[in-house]
Amino acid sequence: MGRSSPRFATNYPPFSDRAILKARSSPKIEHLHQEFTEIDDKPSTVDLYKDEMLYRSFCLDPEKLEKLKKNAMEDGVLEKCTTFEALSAFVWRARTKALNMLSDQHTKLLFAVDGRPRFNPPLPKGYFGNGIVLINSICQAG
């Protein structure tokens, strides 16, 4: 095994048995999994991808991020929001507008999250692998 940075040193040997994350047999669905729900595509957004897409990167300094958070809370519905929530909402709304979605069209925001620290029972110390959980939100575009 190769050496690692002291910053990432561990006293535990790597645990790589992925069987602990296998789905149970037989499946037992306890929650509505909206991340797999299909939503209507009206009008078809497939047509939008026929045009050349423009790609841009944006750097947001702390002041701009604070302004996004303040804007997200200005209607009084929220008392606080995280930078992640404010930035996600901003990007989601911008994408929805760019795609010219109809106001009654449903749109989904989907993220992969590291679920390793959230498993119950916990994963063994030294677990070496991914434990991705999908989180999502669905709402109307308008």
N, C-alpha and C positions, 0 to 999 in steps of 0.2 A: 504494500500500500504506500502511496506517495506521501510526502510530508505536506503538512498544511500550515497555514499561517497560525501563529500563536493565538491570534484573535479568535480563530475558529476551532481551537483545540478542544477535544472532548475526552473525558475520562471513561467514556462508554464505547464498547466495540460497536461497529455499525450493525444495525438490525435491518435486514433487507427482505424479510418474508412479507410479500404483498398479500398473502392469503387473509390477513387480518382485516383487509378492506374489501373483501369480496362481498357481494350482495348476499343476503341470507336466502336460503332455499327452504321453503317456497317463499316467494316475495310477500312482503306485508307492507302495503302502502298505507301510511299513517298521515300523510300530509298531501295537500293539493300541490302538485309540482308545476307551477305556471311557467317555469323556464322551458318546458317542453310543449307548451300550448302553442298551436299554430294560430296566427292572427291573419285576418283577411288583408290582402294586398290590393287596395283600391285607391286610386287607379294603380295599375301595375308599376311598381318601382323598378321592375326589371328593365323597362324602357329607358329609365333614367341612366342606366349604366352603359347604354349604347354611345352616349357622348363621352368625350375625353374628360376624365376627372382631373381636378386640380388638387394638388397636395400642398399643404402648408404646415409649418411648425410655428407655434406661438410660445413665447416666453412670458410668463406672468410673474411679475415681482410680487413680494409680499403685500405691497399696498394695493395692487390690483385684485389680489385674492381677497383681501379684507373688504374691498368695495363690492365684490361679487357676493360675499357673505351678507353684507349689510343690505344689498338689494334684495337678496332672497328673503330677508326677514322684515322688509319695510311694510308689508301689508298687515303685520301683526299676527299672522297665523302661526308663525314659528317664533319661539323665544330664543333659540340658538340653532346653529347648524354648523357642521364641520366643513373644513375646506374641501374635503372629498365630495360631500353632498352638494355644495354650491357649484363646484367645478363640473361635476357630473351633470347636474341639471342644466348648466349653461351650455355644455357641449351637446347634450341631448336635444335641447330646444333649437340650437343652431342647426343641427342635422335635420331635424323635423322641418324647419323652415326651408332649408336648402333643397329638400326632396319635394317641396310643395304638397305635403300631405293634406288631405281633406280634414276638416275639423273633427269629424266623427270617426276618423280612421284611428284604429288602435296602433300604438307604437310601443316597442319593448326596449328596455335598457338591460343588458345582461353583462355580468362581470364574473370572472373566475376569482375565487378567494381561497387563500391557504387555510384549509380546515383542520390542519394537523393539531393546533393547540385546542381545538374545540371538541374533539372526539371524546365520547363517554362510553366505555372506559377509555382512558387516555392511551395514546400510542406508546409503545415501549420506549424507554430512554435509548437514544442512539438510532431511532427509526430513520432510515435513509431512503427517502422517496417522496413522491408527491401525494398529497391528499387534497385534491381540488374539489371545492364545492361551488356550484353555480348559484348566484343570487340574481334576482331580477325585479324589475318593476314594470308594470304595464299601465298605460293610461291613454286617453284620447289625445289626439294631436292638437285639438283646439281648446 
